[in-house]
Amino acid sequence: MAATTFLDTPQGRKLAYHKTDGTGPTVVFLGGLKSDMEGTKAVHLEEWAKAAGRAFLRFDYSGHGESSGVYEDTCIGDWHQDTLAAIDALTDGPIVPVGSSMGGWQALLLARARSERIHGLVTIAAAPDFTEDGWWASFTEAQKAELQDKGQVALPSDYMEPYIVTKRMVEDGRQNLVLRDPLVLPFKVRCLQGTADTAVSTETALRLLDHAECADMRLNLVKDTDHRFSDEACLRMIEEAVQDVLAEG
């Protein structure tokens, strides 16, 4: 396995990454909340890219994986800065972001900030605005009071240890919402979503599809598939979606 390389960002963070040289556009994997670049989808897509001679990048946000920082001290805006730093420093020319869960939100923020760089976009169980529409909207009054008084609240997770939600995460999330204002995506977009996903609902996927301004945007709902979206059939669908947006015309 190739050694991890690190990027020093303008904000003073150290981001861990793996970069594969090849033909462009560069495929960039954007991972989910509390995930890392060693996840099944990221590594599988890297292997696919190597076999195809395709340029590829995967990295850890600050507070994730091998990168610097502590998760509880970071937030959506920090990870957006990380994404921009990685894209600007480590890629040239057109890119194809592939955003999984929270990475789907990051991909949409990236599309808003670097639209001219994006050749096409793929999302997997995208979770735009989840700090507001998922966390905050579902909090009880007691949880809201705890967040205000203690600065954080713990939420159970079906996939790992409880999420620690900080006041900063919620407040920063409100500064980075993408489903309230116009969201123009002037390139191919392919969205994948499992109907058995308990972390991100099909309603979220449909809301994104309805909200975005895009001439070529498709949503593939996969029956009985959960949030991981990482069995062999799902991995093939991800490959096919990436190939679809890479294709000319």
BALOBA-1460 file (C-alpha; in Angstrom, 3 decimals):
// residues 249
<rec num="1" residu="m" x="0.000" y="0.000" z="0.000"/>
<rec num="2" residu="a" x="1.287" y="3.449" z="-0.920"/>
<rec num="3" residu="a" x="2.318" y="5.718" z="1.934"/>
<rec num="4" residu="t" x="-0.061" y="8.481" z="2.944"/>
<rec num="5" residu="t" x="0.913" y="11.982" z="1.836"/>
<rec num="6" residu="f" x="-0.029" y="15.159" z="3.700"/>
<rec num="7" residu="l" x="-1.123" y="18.595" z="2.532"/>
<rec num="8" residu="d" x="-0.698" y="21.732" z="4.648"/>
<rec num="9" residu="t" x="-3.770" y="23.931" z="4.147"/>
<rec num="10" residu="p" x="-4.000" y="27.741" z="4.296"/>
<rec num="11" residu="q" x="-5.886" y="27.323" z="7.606"/>
<rec num="12" residu="g" x="-2.939" y="25.467" z="9.176"/>
<rec num="13" residu="r" x="-4.443" y="21.983" z="8.984"/>
<rec num="14" residu="k" x="-2.661" y="18.866" z="7.773"/>
<rec num="15" residu="l" x="-4.770" y="16.741" z="5.417"/>
<rec num="16" residu="a" x="-3.939" y="13.119" z="4.668"/>
<rec num="17" residu="y" x="-4.450" y="12.048" z="1.058"/>
<rec num="18" residu="h" x="-3.752" y="9.494" z="-1.650"/>
<rec num="19" residu="k" x="-3.447" y="10.687" z="-5.235"/>
<rec num="20" residu="t" x="-3.359" y="8.539" z="-8.361"/>
<rec num="21" residu="d" x="-1.958" y="10.020" z="-11.557"/>
<rec num="22" residu="g" x="-3.781" y="9.392" z="-14.819"/>
<rec num="23" residu="t" x="-5.960" y="10.969" z="-17.465"/>
<rec num="24" residu="g" x="-8.527" y="13.589" z="-16.513"/>
<rec num="25" residu="p" x="-11.034" y="14.639" z="-15.466"/>
<rec num="26" residu="t" x="-9.819" y="13.732" z="-11.988"/>
<rec num="27" residu="v" x="-12.298" y="11.720" z="-9.931"/>
<rec num="28" residu="v" x="-12.372" y="13.041" z="-6.343"/>
<rec num="29" residu="f" x="-13.991" y="11.008" z="-3.563"/>
<rec num="30" residu="l" x="-15.601" y="13.040" z="-0.767"/>
<rec num="31" residu="g" x="-16.332" y="10.867" z="2.244"/>
<rec num="32" residu="g" x="-19.090" y="10.960" z="4.809"/>
<rec num="33" residu="l" x="-19.323" y="12.192" z="8.373"/>
<rec num="34" residu="k" x="-16.833" y="10.396" z="10.653"/>
<rec num="35" residu="s" x="-15.784" y="8.233" z="7.719"/>
<rec num="36" residu="d" x="-12.312" y="8.258" z="6.189"/>
<rec num="37" residu="m" x="-10.505" y="7.650" z="2.930"/>
<rec num="38" residu="e" x="-9.952" y="3.966" z="3.771"/>
<rec num="39" residu="g" x="-13.669" y="3.210" z="3.431"/>
<rec num="40" residu="t" x="-14.916" y="0.549" z="1.022"/>
<rec num="41" residu="k" x="-16.295" y="2.957" z="-1.585"/>
<rec num="42" residu="a" x="-13.217" y="5.200" z="-1.638"/>
<rec num="43" residu="v" x="-10.731" y="2.344" z="-1.973"/>
<rec num="44" residu="h" x="-12.855" y="0.508" z="-4.534"/>
<rec num="45" residu="l" x="-13.170" y="3.615" z="-6.674"/>
<rec num="46" residu="e" x="-9.428" y="4.177" z="-6.460"/>
<rec num="47" residu="e" x="-8.788" y="0.634" z="-7.700"/>
<rec num="48" residu="w" x="-11.260" y="1.206" z="-10.533"/>
<rec num="49" residu="a" x="-9.510" y="4.457" z="-11.455"/>
<rec num="50" residu="k" x="-6.072" y="2.808" z="-11.475"/>
<rec num="51" residu="a" x="-7.324" y="0.032" z="-13.732"/>
<rec num="52" residu="a" x="-8.797" y="2.635" z="-16.103"/>
<rec num="53" residu="g" x="-5.719" y="4.884" z="-16.038"/>
<rec num="54" residu="r" x="-7.869" y="7.611" z="-14.511"/>
<rec num="55" residu="a" x="-6.611" y="10.384" z="-12.218"/>
<rec num="56" residu="f" x="-8.077" y="9.981" z="-8.728"/>
<rec num="57" residu="l" x="-7.915" y="11.675" z="-5.321"/>
<rec num="58" residu="r" x="-9.165" y="10.633" z="-1.886"/>
<rec num="59" residu="f" x="-8.433" y="12.492" z="1.348"/>
<rec num="60" residu="d" x="-9.436" y="12.837" z="4.992"/>
<rec num="61" residu="y" x="-11.158" y="15.984" z="6.239"/>
<rec num="62" residu="s" x="-9.686" y="17.571" z="9.359"/>
<rec num="63" residu="g" x="-10.790" y="15.662" z="12.448"/>
<rec num="64" residu="h" x="-11.122" y="12.489" z="10.353"/>
<rec num="65" residu="g" x="-8.805" y="9.568" z="9.636"/>
<rec num="66" residu="e" x="-5.132" y="10.485" z="9.491"/>
<rec num="67" residu="s" x="-5.658" y="14.234" z="9.140"/>
<rec num="68" residu="s" x="-4.983" y="16.700" z="11.937"/>
<rec num="69" residu="g" x="-7.614" y="17.982" z="14.314"/>
<rec num="70" residu="v" x="-10.308" y="16.558" z="16.568"/>
<rec num="71" residu="y" x="-13.719" y="15.737" z="15.120"/>
<rec num="72" residu="e" x="-15.657" y="17.556" z="17.861"/>
<rec num="73" residu="d" x="-13.751" y="20.770" z="17.094"/>
<rec num="74" residu="t" x="-14.624" y="20.749" z="13.381"/>
<rec num="75" residu="c" x="-17.713" y="21.484" z="11.286"/>
<rec num="76" residu="i" x="-19.187" y="21.678" z="7.779"/>
<rec num="77" residu="g" x="-17.454" y="24.959" z="6.951"/>
<rec num="78" residu="d" x="-14.066" y="23.590" z="8.016"/>
<rec num="79" residu="w" x="-14.528" y="20.524" z="5.813"/>
<rec num="80" residu="h" x="-15.551" y="22.764" z="2.919"/>
<rec num="81" residu="q" x="-12.299" y="24.678" z="3.374"/>
<rec num="82" residu="d" x="-10.450" y="21.345" z="3.434"/>
<rec num="83" residu="t" x="-12.144" y="20.266" z="0.217"/>
<rec num="84" residu="l" x="-11.267" y="23.506" z="-1.539"/>
<rec num="85" residu="a" x="-7.662" y="23.265" z="-0.328"/>
<rec num="86" residu="a" x="-7.334" y="19.696" z="-1.615"/>
<rec num="87" residu="i" x="-8.948" y="20.491" z="-4.966"/>
<rec num="88" residu="d" x="-6.927" y="23.656" z="-5.531"/>
<rec num="89" residu="a" x="-3.562" y="22.194" z="-4.515"/>
<rec num="90" residu="l" x="-3.789" y="18.595" z="-5.703"/>
<rec num="91" residu="t" x="-5.818" y="18.652" z="-8.934"/>
<rec num="92" residu="d" x="-5.625" y="20.419" z="-12.269"/>
<rec num="93" residu="g" x="-8.330" y="20.925" z="-14.844"/>
<rec num="94" residu="p" x="-11.789" y="19.326" z="-14.755"/>
<rec num="95" residu="i" x="-12.879" y="17.170" z="-11.814"/>
<rec num="96" residu="v" x="-15.684" y="14.727" z="-11.061"/>
<rec num="97" residu="p" x="-16.563" y="14.843" z="-7.347"/>
<rec num="98" residu="v" x="-18.155" y="11.688" z="-5.926"/>
<rec num="99" residu="g" x="-19.799" y="12.648" z="-2.627"/>
<rec num="100" residu="s" x="-21.031" y="10.082" z="-0.125"/>
<rec num="101" residu="s" x="-23.542" y="11.142" z="2.562"/>
<rec num="102" residu="m" x="-22.086" y="14.296" z="4.162"/>
<rec num="103" residu="g" x="-19.655" y="14.231" z="1.226"/>
<rec num="104" residu="g" x="-22.676" y="14.802" z="-0.996"/>
<rec num="105" residu="w" x="-23.273" y="18.086" z="0.833"/>
<rec num="106" residu="q" x="-19.579" y="18.891" z="0.430"/>
<rec num="107" residu="a" x="-19.825" y="18.118" z="-3.292"/>
<rec num="108" residu="l" x="-22.695" y="20.580" z="-3.651"/>
<rec num="109" residu="l" x="-20.770" y="23.267" z="-1.747"/>
<rec num="110" residu="l" x="-17.822" y="22.558" z="-4.027"/>
<rec num="111" residu="a" x="-20.085" y="22.870" z="-7.059"/>
<rec num="112" residu="r" x="-21.183" y="26.283" z="-5.834"/>
<rec num="113" residu="a" x="-17.597" y="27.424" z="-5.191"/>
<rec num="114" residu="r" x="-15.787" y="25.855" z="-8.159"/>
<rec num="115" residu="s" x="-18.495" y="25.336" z="-10.776"/>
<rec num="116" residu="e" x="-16.093" y="26.042" z="-13.626"/>
<rec num="117" residu="r" x="-13.891" y="23.100" z="-12.578"/>
<rec num="118" residu="i" x="-16.619" y="20.468" z="-12.447"/>
<rec num="119" residu="h" x="-17.112" y="18.128" z="-15.404"/>
<rec num="120" residu="g" x="-19.855" y="16.111" z="-13.694"/>
<rec num="121" residu="l" x="-21.051" y="15.117" z="-10.233"/>
<rec num="122" residu="v" x="-22.064" y="11.862" z="-8.507"/>
<rec num="123" residu="t" x="-23.728" y="11.627" z="-5.094"/>
<rec num="124" residu="i" x="-24.322" y="8.552" z="-2.952"/>
<rec num="125" residu="a" x="-26.989" y="8.955" z="-0.250"/>
<rec num="126" residu="a" x="-26.315" y="12.698" z="-0.290"/>
<rec num="127" residu="a" x="-27.144" y="14.468" z="2.970"/>
<rec num="128" residu="p" x="-27.341" y="18.199" z="2.215"/>
<rec num="129" residu="d" x="-28.359" y="20.469" z="5.113"/>
<rec num="130" residu="f" x="-28.587" y="17.545" z="7.560"/>
<rec num="131" residu="t" x="-27.373" y="19.602" z="10.526"/>
<rec num="132" residu="e" x="-30.526" y="21.701" z="10.215"/>
<rec num="133" residu="d" x="-33.111" y="19.377" z="8.645"/>
<rec num="134" residu="g" x="-31.934" y="16.200" z="10.349"/>
<rec num="135" residu="w" x="-30.306" y="17.068" z="13.649"/>
<rec num="136" residu="w" x="-31.861" y="20.382" z="14.697"/>
<rec num="137" residu="a" x="-35.322" y="19.598" z="13.329"/>
<rec num="138" residu="s" x="-35.472" y="16.333" z="15.292"/>
<rec num="139" residu="f" x="-34.082" y="17.642" z="18.591"/>
<rec num="140" residu="t" x="-36.388" y="17.677" z="21.576"/>
<rec num="141" residu="e" x="-36.610" y="20.844" z="23.625"/>
<rec num="142" residu="a" x="-34.421" y="19.108" z="26.207"/>
<rec num="143" residu="q" x="-31.750" y="18.371" z="23.608"/>
<rec num="144" residu="k" x="-31.850" y="21.950" z="22.332"/>
<rec num="145" residu="a" x="-31.415" y="23.191" z="25.898"/>
<rec num="146" residu="e" x="-28.520" y="20.776" z="26.464"/>
<rec num="147" residu="l" x="-26.854" y="21.982" z="23.260"/>
<rec num="148" residu="q" x="-27.212" y="25.577" z="24.395"/>
<rec num="149" residu="d" x="-26.090" y="24.962" z="27.989"/>
<rec num="150" residu="k" x="-23.364" y="22.329" z="27.514"/>
<rec num="151" residu="g" x="-22.322" y="23.104" z="23.944"/>
<rec num="152" residu="q" x="-22.947" y="19.581" z="22.703"/>
<rec num="153" residu="v" x="-25.352" y="16.659" z="22.678"/>
<rec num="154" residu="a" x="-24.798" y="12.943" z="21.890"/>
<rec num="155" residu="l" x="-26.967" y="11.243" z="19.262"/>
<rec num="156" residu="p" x="-27.199" y="7.474" z="18.709"/>
<rec num="157" residu="s" x="-26.038" y="6.062" z="15.371"/>
<rec num="158" residu="d" x="-26.976" y="2.869" z="13.544"/>
<rec num="159" residu="y" x="-23.480" y="2.633" z="12.084"/>
<rec num="160" residu="m" x="-20.922" y="3.611" z="14.754"/>
<rec num="161" residu="e" x="-20.514" y="5.127" z="18.219"/>
<rec num="162" residu="p" x="-22.856" y="8.016" z="19.070"/>
<rec num="163" residu="y" x="-22.460" y="11.255" z="17.133"/>
<rec num="164" residu="i" x="-21.354" y="14.199" z="19.219"/>
<rec num="165" residu="v" x="-23.208" y="17.230" z="17.883"/>
<rec num="166" residu="t" x="-21.725" y="20.533" z="18.965"/>
<rec num="167" residu="k" x="-23.352" y="23.941" z="19.025"/>
<rec num="168" residu="r" x="-20.721" y="25.118" z="16.552"/>
<rec num="169" residu="m" x="-21.634" y="22.334" z="14.102"/>
<rec num="170" residu="v" x="-25.279" y="23.379" z="14.105"/>
<rec num="171" residu="e" x="-24.600" y="27.111" z="13.875"/>
<rec num="172" residu="d" x="-21.956" y="26.675" z="11.181"/>
<rec num="173" residu="g" x="-24.241" y="24.327" z="9.241"/>
<rec num="174" residu="r" x="-26.760" y="27.166" z="8.944"/>
<rec num="175" residu="q" x="-24.126" y="29.226" z="7.134"/>
<rec num="176" residu="n" x="-23.590" y="26.480" z="4.544"/>
<rec num="177" residu="l" x="-27.103" y="25.346" z="3.589"/>
<rec num="178" residu="v" x="-27.641" y="24.498" z="-0.094"/>
<rec num="179" residu="l" x="-31.362" y="23.701" z="-0.296"/>
<rec num="180" residu="r" x="-32.664" y="27.183" z="0.577"/>
<rec num="181" residu="d" x="-31.158" y="29.290" z="-2.197"/>
<rec num="182" residu="p" x="-30.849" y="28.554" z="-5.927"/>
<rec num="183" residu="l" x="-28.527" y="25.619" z="-6.627"/>
<rec num="184" residu="v" x="-27.324" y="25.724" z="-10.226"/>
<rec num="185" residu="l" x="-25.562" y="22.574" z="-11.450"/>
<rec num="186" residu="p" x="-24.589" y="23.144" z="-15.107"/>
<rec num="187" residu="f" x="-23.210" y="19.641" z="-15.713"/>
<rec num="188" residu="k" x="-24.310" y="16.004" z="-15.524"/>
<rec num="189" residu="v" x="-25.432" y="14.895" z="-12.060"/>
<rec num="190" residu="r" x="-26.133" y="11.305" z="-11.038"/>
<rec num="191" residu="c" x="-27.609" y="10.601" z="-7.586"/>
<rec num="192" residu="l" x="-27.742" y="7.152" z="-5.965"/>
<rec num="193" residu="q" x="-30.006" y="6.424" z="-2.995"/>
<rec num="194" residu="g" x="-31.079" y="3.264" z="-1.149"/>
<rec num="195" residu="t" x="-34.713" y="2.964" z="-0.094"/>
<rec num="196" residu="a" x="-33.729" y="1.184" z="3.153"/>
<rec num="197" residu="d" x="-31.405" y="3.994" z="4.211"/>
<rec num="198" residu="t" x="-32.214" y="4.959" z="7.818"/>
<rec num="199" residu="a" x="-29.672" y="7.808" z="7.921"/>
<rec num="200" residu="v" x="-30.744" y="9.719" z="4.776"/>
<rec num="201" residu="s" x="-34.314" y="9.414" z="3.536"/>
<rec num="202" residu="t" x="-35.527" y="9.107" z="-0.026"/>
<rec num="203" residu="e" x="-37.393" y="12.350" z="0.677"/>
<rec num="204" residu="t" x="-34.026" y="14.107" z="0.970"/>
<rec num="205" residu="a" x="-32.938" y="12.698" z="-2.390"/>
<rec num="206" residu="l" x="-36.198" y="13.792" z="-4.019"/>
<rec num="207" residu="r" x="-35.941" y="17.244" z="-2.448"/>
<rec num="208" residu="l" x="-32.466" y="17.699" z="-3.906"/>
<rec num="209" residu="l" x="-33.661" y="16.497" z="-7.318"/>
<rec num="210" residu="d" x="-36.548" y="18.959" z="-7.240"/>
<rec num="211" residu="h" x="-34.525" y="21.884" z="-5.906"/>
<rec num="212" residu="a" x="-31.465" y="21.827" z="-8.140"/>
<rec num="213" residu="e" x="-31.389" y="23.650" z="-11.470"/>
<rec num="214" residu="c" x="-29.836" y="21.043" z="-13.757"/>
<rec num="215" residu="a" x="-30.528" y="20.050" z="-17.352"/>
<rec num="216" residu="d" x="-29.235" y="16.477" z="-16.916"/>
<rec num="217" residu="m" x="-29.836" y="15.187" z="-13.384"/>
<rec num="218" residu="r" x="-30.978" y="11.652" z="-12.593"/>
<rec num="219" residu="l" x="-31.835" y="9.884" z="-9.346"/>
<rec num="220" residu="n" x="-31.459" y="6.103" z="-9.060"/>
<rec num="221" residu="l" x="-33.452" y="4.649" z="-6.134"/>
<rec num="222" residu="v" x="-32.207" y="1.186" z="-5.168"/>
<rec num="223" residu="k" x="-34.771" y="-0.961" z="-3.380"/>
<rec num="224" residu="d" x="-33.815" y="-2.393" z="0.045"/>
<rec num="225" residu="t" x="-30.306" y="-0.872" z="0.015"/>
<rec num="226" residu="d" x="-29.094" y="0.837" z="3.198"/>
<rec num="227" residu="h" x="-26.849" y="3.820" z="3.876"/>
<rec num="228" residu="r" x="-23.589" y="1.933" z="3.398"/>
<rec num="229" residu="f" x="-24.302" y="1.434" z="-0.316"/>
<rec num="230" residu="s" x="-21.177" y="-0.720" z="-0.562"/>
<rec num="231" residu="d" x="-22.066" y="-4.259" z="-1.615"/>
<rec num="232" residu="e" x="-20.814" y="-5.498" z="-4.981"/>
<rec num="233" residu="a" x="-23.946" y="-4.445" z="-6.857"/>
<rec num="234" residu="c" x="-23.820" y="-0.946" z="-5.350"/>
<rec num="235" residu="l" x="-20.125" y="-0.546" z="-6.093"/>
<rec num="236" residu="r" x="-20.824" y="-1.400" z="-9.729"/>
<rec num="237" residu="m" x="-23.590" y="1.238" z="-9.785"/>
<rec num="238" residu="i" x="-21.132" y="3.827" z="-8.490"/>
<rec num="239" residu="e" x="-18.661" y="2.907" z="-11.244"/>
<rec num="240" residu="e" x="-21.413" y="3.157" z="-13.861"/>
<rec num="241" residu="a" x="-22.546" y="6.554" z="-12.552"/>
<rec num="242" residu="v" x="-18.992" y="7.894" z="-12.716"/>
<rec num="243" residu="q" x="-18.512" y="6.531" z="-16.228"/>
<rec num="244" residu="d" x="-21.830" y="8.114" z="-17.228"/>
<rec num="245" residu="v" x="-20.822" y="11.621" z="-16.157"/>
<rec num="246" residu="l" x="-17.345" y="11.193" z="-17.636"/>
<rec num="247" residu="a" x="-18.790" y="10.347" z="-21.039"/>
<rec num="248" residu="e" x="-18.902" y="13.191" z="-23.522"/>
<rec num="249" residu="g" x="-22.252" y="14.426" z="-24.797"/>
